[in-house]
């Protein structure tokens, strides 16, 4: 209920900001749904290892999601464009932001060796022991 309340209040108080960042929010929201599924799986396993994996996923998702939202806002402030096809790419106008955004996107996808991968590995595979 707390997250719903925040969304409800923010959409009413800051509706203009919500309409500006809507395309970015939808992309990042889909990855959040996947991360929350692993968190619920880890908590529902009722084991120490599963709970540790869920906590690691919560911390990892917190850092990754926050930074991706920050980069989305930074890219909007710099270019004043919302859609990626209007930008014509992020590499030339913002090479550093593009590099960080790419690395964090791969981390959000749970690429091997990154924090999301370790958390999902602990939750998914080590719950059987």
Secondary structure per residue as TSV (DSSP state, phi and psi in degrees):
chain	resnum	aa	ss	phi	psi
A	1	X	-	360.0	-28.6
A	2	X	H	-65.6	-43.4
A	3	X	H	-66.7	-39.6
A	4	X	H	-62.3	-41.5
A	5	X	H	-62.6	-41.1
A	6	X	H	-63.0	-43.6
A	7	X	H	-64.2	-44.4
A	8	X	H	-63.1	-44.5
A	9	X	H	-68.9	-44.2
A	10	X	H	-64.0	-37.9
A	11	X	H	-68.1	-31.3
A	12	X	H	-81.3	-40.1
A	13	X	H	-79.9	-36.9
A	14	X	S	-121.7	52.2
A	15	X	H	-66.0	-31.8
A	16	X	H	-66.3	-43.1
A	17	X	H	-64.8	-37.1
A	18	X	H	-63.9	-41.1
A	19	X	H	-70.4	-28.9
A	20	X	H	-69.9	-45.5
A	21	X	S	-95.2	11.3
A	22	X	H	-57.6	-45.3
A	23	X	H	-60.7	-39.7
A	24	X	H	-70.9	-37.5
A	25	X	H	-63.2	-38.1
A	26	X	H	-66.0	-41.2
A	27	X	H	-63.8	-45.5
A	28	X	H	-73.8	-26.2
A	29	X	H	-69.0	-34.6
A	30	X	H	-64.0	-37.9
A	31	X	H	-70.4	-32.2
A	32	X	H	-65.7	-36.2
A	33	X	H	-62.6	-42.2
A	34	X	H	-64.0	-43.2
A	35	X	H	-64.1	-40.3
A	36	X	H	-65.7	-31.3
A	37	X	H	-62.7	-42.4
A	38	X	H	-68.3	-33.9
A	39	X	H	-65.2	-45.1
A	40	X	H	-65.5	-38.1
A	41	X	H	-62.5	-42.5
A	42	X	H	-67.0	-41.6
A	43	X	H	-68.3	-39.6
A	44	X	H	-71.3	-13.7
A	45	X	T	-72.6	-18.8
A	46	X	-	52.4	46.7
A	47	X	S	-136.6	158.1
A	48	X	H	-64.7	-40.8
A	49	X	H	-67.4	-42.5
A	50	X	H	-63.1	-40.6
A	51	X	H	-67.3	-39.2
A	52	X	H	-62.7	-41.3
A	53	X	H	-64.3	-38.8
A	54	X	H	-65.6	-41.6
A	55	X	H	-65.6	-41.7
A	56	X	H	-62.6	-38.5
A	57	X	H	-67.0	-37.9
A	58	X	H	-62.6	-46.3
A	59	X	H	-65.6	-45.3
A	60	X	H	-62.1	-46.0
A	61	X	H	-64.6	-36.1
A	62	X	H	-61.6	-47.1
A	63	X	H	-68.9	-45.1
A	64	X	H	-66.1	-49.5
A	65	X	H	-62.7	-43.0
A	66	X	H	-62.4	-44.3
A	67	X	H	-68.8	-37.6
A	68	X	H	-65.6	-40.2
A	69	X	H	-64.3	-39.6
A	70	X	H	-61.9	-43.6
A	71	X	H	-67.6	-34.2
A	72	X	H	-64.1	-43.2
A	73	X	H	-66.5	-38.7
A	74	X	H	-65.2	-42.1
A	75	X	H	-67.3	-34.4
A	76	X	H	-68.2	-41.4
A	77	X	H	-62.8	-35.3
A	78	X	H	-78.0	-43.4
A	79	X	H	-101.0	-23.5
A	80	X	-	59.2	33.3
A	81	X	-	-126.4	144.1
A	82	X	-	-96.1	-43.7
A	83	X	S	-95.5	143.3
A	84	X	H	-64.4	-33.9
A	85	X	H	-69.7	-27.0
A	86	X	H	-73.2	-31.4
A	87	X	H	-69.0	-31.6
A	88	X	T	75.6	18.7
A	89	X	-	108.7	155.7
A	90	X	S	-105.2	-9.8
A	91	X	T	-67.0	-47.5
A	92	X	T	-74.5	-49.4
A	93	X	T	-74.0	-27.6
A	94	X	-	-140.2	73.9
A	95	X	H	-66.4	-37.8
A	96	X	H	-70.3	-43.0
A	97	X	H	-64.9	-38.7
A	98	X	H	-62.3	-42.4
A	99	X	H	-64.0	-46.5
A	100	X	H	-65.5	-41.4
A	101	X	H	-62.2	-40.4
A	102	X	H	-66.2	-45.1
A	103	X	H	-62.3	-44.3
A	104	X	H	-70.4	-31.2
A	105	X	H	-65.5	-40.6
A	106	X	H	-67.1	-35.3
A	107	X	H	-65.9	-39.8
A	108	X	H	-65.9	-30.2
A	109	X	T	-79.4	0.2
A	110	X	T	65.3	49.2
A	111	X	-	-65.5	146.2
A	112	X	T	-53.8	134.1
A	113	X	T	89.4	-9.9
A	114	X	S	-96.9	168.9
A	115	X	H	-61.5	-38.1
A	116	X	H	-64.7	-36.3
A	117	X	H	-66.4	-45.0
A	118	X	H	-62.5	-44.1
A	119	X	H	-64.1	-44.8
A	120	X	H	-68.7	-33.9
A	121	X	H	-64.3	-44.3
A	122	X	H	-63.4	-45.8
A	123	X	H	-67.4	-45.5
A	124	X	H	-81.9	-43.7
A	125	X	H	-97.3	-32.2
A	126	X	G	-90.8	5.2
A	127	X	G	-75.6	-16.1
A	128	X	G	-80.1	-9.3
A	129	X	-	-99.3	360.0
